[in-house]
Amino acid sequence: MRKLFDRTPAEASVILQTLKAVATAEGLLPFDPVHQTTLEGLRQHVLRARVDLDDLPVTLPNEIERRVLDPEVRANLLHLSVALPLLEAEYQHDRGRVVRRLAERFRASEHDVESAERTARRHYTMLALDAYRGSRADVGRSSFARSVALYLRGLVHRDADPELAARVHAFAAHPEGTVGRALLDYWRDNELGIPGEPGAMHSRMLFKHDVHHVLTGYDTTPRGELALAGFYSGAGGQGYGGSTALLFLQLQIAVQADPTLSTWRAEFDPRAYVAAVERGECCTEDVVALDWDPWSVVERPLAEVRSELGIADDGAMVRGPGDRWCGALGPRVPRAALDDLEEARI
């Protein structure tokens, strides 16, 4: 989402009108509080524009193709638009139809048009797969097929990697306050196995994601995961709207699209999310990039790495020895899902 920062006033107005058109299904629906607060946060902290949202029309702007020319800005705007219908459990079809029209007007890639269509038709499982394939923020260089194979081997504890496990156990010898020592606390608090140990596929597949949790200080509660998604959008040079859409499915409207995640309702905090986006934008290096190596920081003091990267302590959820990386909800994996789940549709 970084490309959205510091747009011209004309661009910012068009972007906000576009998002308002999606939120209201071009006037068919009221401009409800969760969408209004989200757009207000984007206006103030991302676009930094002096625009009154109430004065903006509710239709897609006529001049959107002429005002929004940068391909990355278009991609970020489209990814944001795909996520907006998932903030509420109802009316996704109405909002999704506007997203599809936007994708068609941008002559977006077939993949992005399909994502818009799946949002409209509530084909959540395919949307989740699209999100996983489209984002490398979490899994680094691992291919989709390789990650799936590792996950399946992990289910039967055939995924051991003694060399990797020994390398990670060595973090215990690092000085207190290093990234590696914090990672050991993170895996312990969440009752996750050490990467490389049999059955520890989550921590092995998501090693880079876990390093991001430690660097940002976000715990693994639903709000912590959503904050990290916001940080990704601010720090990365490309949009991660697909991953954010997946989290909204699981944590905002309780749709079980990914069986490895627990499901929750109404966990999205627009102000906290936008604050995380802004925090990510201040990061001096794109730690989300495919070529960023999480192993490069594990032996270094956490405070030093944060300072070097421009990641402010303000906003961190885990700030001291008394704060657990799993948050007040307890370890991440054993958390029970909600009883009344909506079935994900293919």
MARTI-198610 format. One record per residue (C-alpha): residue number from 1; residue in three letters; chain; x negated, z negated, y negated. Coordinates in steps of 0.25 Angstrom, whole numbers, plus 2048, in hexadecimal, padded with zeros to 3 digits. Layout:
# residues N
R|pos|code|unit|u|w|v
R|NUM|Ala|A|X|Z|Y
...
# end
This chain:
# residues 346
R|pos|code|unit|u|w|v
R|1|Met|A|800|800|800
R|2|Arg|A|7F4|7FF|7F7
R|3|Lys|A|7F7|80D|7F1
R|4|Leu|A|804|807|7EB
R|5|Phe|A|7FC|7FE|7E2
R|6|Asp|A|7FB|801|7D3
R|7|Arg|A|804|80E|7D3
R|8|Thr|A|808|814|7C6
R|9|Pro|A|815|80F|7C0
R|10|Ala|A|81C|81C|7C4
R|11|Glu|A|818|81B|7D2
R|12|Ala|A|81B|80C|7D3
R|13|Ser|A|829|80F|7CE
R|14|Val|A|82B|81A|7D8
R|15|Ile|A|826|812|7E4
R|16|Leu|A|82F|806|7E1
R|17|Gln|A|83B|80F|7DF
R|18|Thr|A|838|815|7ED
R|19|Leu|A|837|807|7F3
R|20|Lys|A|844|803|7EC
R|21|Ala|A|84B|80F|7F1
R|22|Val|A|847|80B|800
R|23|Ala|A|84B|7FD|7FE
R|24|Thr|A|859|801|7F9
R|25|Ala|A|85A|80D|801
R|26|Glu|A|85C|815|7F4
R|27|Gly|A|867|80B|7EF
R|28|Leu|A|86E|80A|7FC
R|29|Leu|A|86A|7FB|7FD
R|30|Pro|A|867|7F0|7F3
R|31|Phe|A|859|7ED|7EF
R|32|Asp|A|858|7E0|7F7
R|33|Pro|A|84F|7D5|7F4
R|34|Val|A|844|7D7|7FE
R|35|His|A|842|7E6|7FA
R|36|Gln|A|843|7E2|7EB
R|37|Thr|A|838|7D7|7ED
R|38|Thr|A|82F|7E0|7F5
R|39|Leu|A|830|7EB|7EB
R|40|Glu|A|82E|7E2|7DF
R|41|Gly|A|821|7DD|7E6
R|42|Leu|A|81C|7EB|7E8
R|43|Arg|A|81F|7EE|7D9
R|44|Gln|A|818|7E2|7D4
R|45|His|A|80C|7E0|7DD
R|46|Val|A|80A|7EE|7E3
R|47|Leu|A|80F|7F9|7DA
R|48|Arg|A|80D|7EF|7CD
R|49|Ala|A|818|7F7|7C6
R|50|Arg|A|821|7F3|7BB
R|51|Val|A|82E|7F8|7C1
R|52|Asp|A|83B|7F1|7C2
R|53|Leu|A|840|7F3|7D0
R|54|Asp|A|84F|7F2|7CC
R|55|Asp|A|84D|7FE|7C2
R|56|Leu|A|848|807|7CD
R|57|Pro|A|852|811|7D4
R|58|Val|A|855|80F|7E2
R|59|Thr|A|853|81E|7E7
R|60|Leu|A|846|824|7EB
R|61|Pro|A|83F|829|7DF
R|62|Asn|A|840|838|7DC
R|63|Glu|A|832|839|7D8
R|64|Ile|A|82C|831|7E3
R|65|Glu|A|824|83D|7E9
R|66|Arg|A|81E|840|7DB
R|67|Arg|A|81B|832|7D7
R|68|Val|A|815|82D|7E5
R|69|Leu|A|80A|837|7E8
R|70|Asp|A|7FF|82F|7EF
R|71|Pro|A|801|830|7FE
R|72|Glu|A|7FD|822|800
R|73|Val|A|807|81C|7F6
R|74|Arg|A|812|825|7FD
R|75|Ala|A|80E|81F|80A
R|76|Asn|A|80E|811|805
R|77|Leu|A|81B|813|7FE
R|78|Leu|A|821|818|80B
R|79|His|A|81C|80D|814
R|80|Leu|A|822|803|80A
R|81|Ser|A|82F|80A|80B
R|82|Val|A|82F|80A|81A
R|83|Ala|A|82D|7FB|81A
R|84|Leu|A|838|7F8|80F
R|85|Pro|A|844|7FA|818
R|86|Leu|A|83F|7F0|822
R|87|Leu|A|840|7E4|818
R|88|Glu|A|84E|7E3|81C
R|89|Ala|A|855|7E3|82A
R|90|Glu|A|860|7ED|824
R|91|Tyr|A|861|7FA|81E
R|92|Gln|A|854|800|823
R|93|His|A|85B|80D|826
R|94|Asp|A|85F|80F|818
R|95|Arg|A|852|80B|812
R|96|Gly|A|84A|813|81D
R|97|Arg|A|852|820|819
R|98|Val|A|84C|81F|80B
R|99|Val|A|83E|81C|811
R|100|Arg|A|83F|829|819
R|101|Arg|A|843|831|80C
R|102|Leu|A|837|82C|805
R|103|Ala|A|82E|830|811
R|104|Glu|A|834|83E|811
R|105|Arg|A|832|83F|802
R|106|Phe|A|823|83B|803
R|107|Arg|A|822|845|80F
R|108|Ala|A|81C|839|816
R|109|Ser|A|815|83A|824
R|110|Glu|A|81E|83C|830
R|111|His|A|81A|82E|834
R|112|Asp|A|81F|828|827
R|113|Val|A|82C|82F|827
R|114|Glu|A|82E|82A|835
R|115|Ser|A|82B|81C|831
R|116|Ala|A|836|81D|826
R|117|Glu|A|83F|823|830
R|118|Arg|A|83D|818|83A
R|119|Thr|A|83F|80E|82F
R|120|Ala|A|84D|814|82C
R|121|Arg|A|851|815|83A
R|122|Arg|A|84B|807|83E
R|123|His|A|842|80C|848
R|124|Tyr|A|83A|800|848
R|125|Thr|A|831|801|854
R|126|Met|A|82C|80F|850
R|127|Leu|A|82A|80A|842
R|128|Ala|A|821|7FE|848
R|129|Leu|A|819|808|850
R|130|Asp|A|817|811|843
R|131|Ala|A|813|805|83C
R|132|Tyr|A|809|801|846
R|133|Arg|A|803|80F|847
R|134|Gly|A|802|810|838
R|135|Ser|A|7FB|804|835
R|136|Arg|A|7EC|800|838
R|137|Ala|A|7EC|7F4|830
R|138|Asp|A|7ED|7EB|83C
R|139|Val|A|7E7|7F2|848
R|140|Gly|A|7DB|7F9|841
R|141|Arg|A|7D6|805|848
R|142|Ser|A|7DE|802|855
R|143|Ser|A|7E7|80E|859
R|144|Phe|A|7F5|80C|85B
R|145|Ala|A|7F4|810|86A
R|146|Arg|A|7E8|807|86C
R|147|Ser|A|7EF|7FB|865
R|148|Val|A|7FB|7FD|86E
R|149|Ala|A|7F2|7FD|87B
R|150|Leu|A|7EB|7F1|876
R|151|Tyr|A|7F8|7EA|874
R|152|Leu|A|7FD|7EE|882
R|153|Arg|A|7F0|7E9|888
R|154|Gly|A|7F1|7DC|881
R|155|Leu|A|7FF|7D9|887
R|156|Val|A|7F9|7D8|894
R|157|His|A|7EC|7D2|88F
R|158|Arg|A|7E3|7DE|893
R|159|Asp|A|7DE|7DF|884
R|160|Ala|A|7D2|7D6|885
R|161|Asp|A|7C5|7DA|87D
R|162|Pro|A|7BA|7CF|87F
R|163|Glu|A|7B1|7D5|875
R|164|Leu|A|7BB|7D4|86A
R|165|Ala|A|7C0|7C6|86E
R|166|Ala|A|7B1|7C1|86E
R|167|Arg|A|7B0|7C7|860
R|168|Val|A|7BC|7C0|85B
R|169|His|A|7B9|7B3|861
R|170|Ala|A|7AC|7B3|85A
R|171|Phe|A|7B4|7B1|84D
R|172|Ala|A|7B4|7A2|850
R|173|Ala|A|7A5|7A2|84D
R|174|His|A|7A8|7A7|83F
R|175|Pro|A|7A7|79D|833
R|176|Glu|A|7B4|797|82F
R|177|Gly|A|7BC|79F|825
R|178|Thr|A|7B8|7AD|82A
R|179|Val|A|7C2|7B8|82E
R|180|Gly|A|7BF|7B6|83C
R|181|Arg|A|7C2|7A8|83D
R|182|Ala|A|7CF|7AA|836
R|183|Leu|A|7D2|7B5|840
R|184|Leu|A|7D0|7AB|84B
R|185|Asp|A|7DA|7A1|844
R|186|Tyr|A|7E4|7AC|842
R|187|Trp|A|7E4|7B0|851
R|188|Arg|A|7E5|7A1|855
R|189|Asp|A|7F0|79E|84B
R|190|Asn|A|7F8|7AA|850
R|191|Glu|A|7F5|7A7|85E
R|192|Leu|A|7EF|7B5|860
R|193|Gly|A|7E4|7B8|86A
R|194|Ile|A|7D6|7BC|865
R|195|Pro|A|7D4|7CB|864
R|196|Gly|A|7CE|7D0|871
R|197|Glu|A|7D4|7C5|87A
R|198|Pro|A|7DE|7C9|884
R|199|Gly|A|7EC|7CB|87F
R|200|Ala|A|7E8|7C9|870
R|201|Met|A|7EC|7D7|86D
R|202|His|A|7F3|7D3|85F
R|203|Ser|A|7E6|7CD|859
R|204|Arg|A|7DE|7D8|85F
R|205|Met|A|7E7|7E4|85A
R|206|Leu|A|7E9|7DD|84D
R|207|Phe|A|7DB|7D8|84A
R|208|Lys|A|7DA|7DF|83D
R|209|His|A|7E8|7DA|839
R|210|Asp|A|7E4|7CC|83C
R|211|Val|A|7D8|7CD|833
R|212|His|A|7E1|7D2|828
R|213|His|A|7EA|7C5|82A
R|214|Val|A|7DD|7BC|829
R|215|Leu|A|7D8|7C4|81C
R|216|Thr|A|7E6|7C3|815
R|217|Gly|A|7E9|7B5|81A
R|218|Tyr|A|7F7|7BA|81F
R|219|Asp|A|7FD|7B2|82B
R|220|Thr|A|804|7B9|836
R|221|Thr|A|812|7B4|832
R|222|Pro|A|81C|7C0|82F
R|223|Arg|A|819|7BE|820
R|224|Gly|A|80A|7BE|822
R|225|Glu|A|80B|7CB|82A
R|226|Leu|A|813|7D1|81F
R|227|Ala|A|809|7CD|815
R|228|Leu|A|7FE|7D3|81D
R|229|Ala|A|806|7E0|81D
R|230|Gly|A|807|7DF|80E
R|231|Phe|A|7F8|7DD|80D
R|232|Tyr|A|7F6|7E9|815
R|233|Ser|A|7FE|7F2|80C
R|234|Gly|A|7F7|7ED|800
R|235|Ala|A|7E9|7EE|806
R|236|Gly|A|7EA|7FB|80E
R|237|Gly|A|7E8|809|808
R|238|Gln|A|7F4|80D|810
R|239|Gly|A|802|808|813
R|240|Tyr|A|805|7FF|81E
R|241|Gly|A|814|800|81C
R|242|Gly|A|817|803|82B
R|243|Ser|A|810|7F5|82F
R|244|Thr|A|818|7EE|824
R|245|Ala|A|825|7F5|829
R|246|Leu|A|822|7EF|837
R|247|Leu|A|820|7E1|832
R|248|Phe|A|82D|7E2|82A
R|249|Leu|A|834|7E6|837
R|250|Gln|A|82F|7DA|83E
R|251|Leu|A|82E|7D0|833
R|252|Gln|A|839|7D3|82A
R|253|Ile|A|845|7D9|831
R|254|Ala|A|841|7D4|83F
R|255|Val|A|840|7E1|847
R|256|Gln|A|838|7E0|853
R|257|Ala|A|830|7ED|852
R|258|Asp|A|823|7E7|857
R|259|Pro|A|824|7DE|863
R|260|Thr|A|817|7D7|85F
R|261|Leu|A|81C|7D2|852
R|262|Ser|A|826|7C7|850
R|263|Thr|A|833|7CA|848
R|264|Trp|A|838|7C3|83B
R|265|Arg|A|842|7C5|830
R|266|Ala|A|840|7C5|821
R|267|Glu|A|831|7C1|821
R|268|Phe|A|82D|7CC|816
R|269|Asp|A|82A|7C5|809
R|270|Pro|A|829|7D1|7FF
R|271|Arg|A|820|7C8|7F5
R|272|Ala|A|816|7C4|7FF
R|273|Tyr|A|815|7D2|805
R|274|Val|A|813|7D8|7F7
R|275|Ala|A|809|7CD|7F4
R|276|Ala|A|801|7D1|801
R|277|Val|A|801|7E0|7FD
R|278|Glu|A|7FB|7DC|7F0
R|279|Arg|A|7F1|7D3|7F7
R|280|Gly|A|7ED|7DE|800
R|281|Glu|A|7EC|7E8|7F4
R|282|Cys|A|7E1|7DE|7EE
R|283|Cys|A|7D9|7E0|7FB
R|284|Thr|A|7CC|7E7|7F8
R|285|Glu|A|7CA|7EE|805
R|286|Asp|A|7D5|7F5|80E
R|287|Val|A|7D4|7EB|81A
R|288|Val|A|7E0|7F3|820
R|289|Ala|A|7D8|7FF|821
R|290|Leu|A|7D5|805|82F
R|291|Asp|A|7C6|804|82D
R|292|Trp|A|7C6|7F5|828
R|293|Asp|A|7BF|7ED|832
R|294|Pro|A|7C5|7DF|834
R|295|Trp|A|7B8|7DB|83C
R|296|Ser|A|7B0|7DC|82F
R|297|Val|A|7B6|7CF|829
R|298|Val|A|7B8|7C6|835
R|299|Glu|A|7AA|7BF|833
R|300|Arg|A|7AC|7BD|824
R|301|Pro|A|7B2|7B1|81C
R|302|Leu|A|7C1|7B4|81A
R|303|Ala|A|7C1|7B0|80C
R|304|Glu|A|7B5|7B9|809
R|305|Val|A|7BC|7C5|810
R|306|Arg|A|7C9|7C3|808
R|307|Ser|A|7C1|7C2|7FB
R|308|Glu|A|7BA|7CE|7FE
R|309|Leu|A|7C6|7D6|801
R|310|Gly|A|7CE|7D0|7F5
R|311|Ile|A|7D9|7C9|7FE
R|312|Ala|A|7DD|7BE|7F6
R|313|Asp|A|7E0|7B0|7FC
R|314|Asp|A|7ED|7B0|7F5
R|315|Gly|A|7F8|7B4|7FE
R|316|Ala|A|7F1|7B0|80B
R|317|Met|A|7FA|7A8|814
R|318|Val|A|7EF|7A2|81C
R|319|Arg|A|7E6|79A|812
R|320|Gly|A|7E0|78E|81A
R|321|Pro|A|7DE|787|827
R|322|Gly|A|7EC|782|827
R|323|Asp|A|7F2|790|827
R|324|Arg|A|7F5|797|834
R|325|Trp|A|7F3|7A6|835
R|326|Cys|A|800|7A6|83D
R|327|Gly|A|808|79F|831
R|328|Ala|A|813|795|833
R|329|Leu|A|81A|79D|83D
R|330|Gly|A|80F|79B|848
R|331|Pro|A|807|7A5|850
R|332|Arg|A|80B|7B3|84E
R|333|Val|A|80D|7B8|85D
R|334|Pro|A|816|7AD|862
R|335|Arg|A|820|7AE|857
R|336|Ala|A|82E|7B0|85B
R|337|Ala|A|835|7BD|856
R|338|Leu|A|843|7BC|850
R|339|Asp|A|84F|7BC|85A
R|340|Asp|A|857|7C6|854
R|341|Leu|A|84F|7D2|853
R|342|Glu|A|853|7E0|850
R|343|Glu|A|84E|7EA|85B
R|344|Ala|A|844|7F4|856
R|345|Arg|A|849|802|857
R|346|Ile|A|840|80E|85C
# end
